[in-house]
Amino acid sequence: MRFLLGVIVGILLVFCGVFAYIRFGSLPVATSDAPFPMERQLTHAALDSRIASAMIKTPPIPADQATFAAAVPIYRQQCASCHGVPGKDSDFAKGMYPRAPQLFEKHHNGVVGVSDDEPGETQWKVANGIRLTGMPAYKSVLSDTQIWQVSLLLANADKLPAETLQSLAMPQATQP
């Protein structure tokens, strides 16, 4: 009986400690705060598992020049302010936590943006958004075709034709 009471009291103390930690402002919530212990590992494990079980494996449209050309104005209007364009990173991303990935910049192992992700993974993220990151869900803003167009553009960011890269990087006011 004493053992059971000890277990119950122990659980209550842990619960009260976590509640106090959160309630009295110790939890890191500002974008400039240091990450919560194991925050990255926990959030990525949950996100990766969800995407792996729900993503569409085969894109319904081809990854060709017509798809990329159709994706350029969508990307510029909906994505570039946070994710940048070729040759120009986003200023917004610097103040975000986690920082919005710059999708035309090389990062670890020389990979450009998310070109090492399957197109279905990017499509899932664009369609559904990602909680607590600033990444909104676009499934009520863009059509499925538009979401796939942008996803395929990003999946091929490391091998896009020069004309597509130029049109992405072109200042907004001078675009046709």
Sequence and secondary structure as in RCSB ss.txt:
>XXXX:A:sequence
MRFLLGVIVGILLVFCGVFAYIRFGSLPVATSDAPFPMERQLTHAALDSRIASAMIKTPPIPADQATFAAAVPIY
RQQCASCHGVPGKDSDFAKGMYPRAPQLFEKHHNGVVGVSDDEPGETQWKVANGIRLTGMPAYKSVLSDTQIWQV
SLLLANADKLPAETLQSLAMPQATQP
>XXXX:A:secstr
 HHHHHHHHHHHHHHHHHHHHHHTT S  STTS   TTHHHHHHHHHHHHHHHH  SS SS  SHHHHHHHHHHH
HHHTHHHH BTTB  SGGGG SS    TTSB GGG BTTTTS HHHHHHHHHH BTTTTB   TTTS HHHHHHH
HHHHHTTTS  HHHHHHHHS GGG  
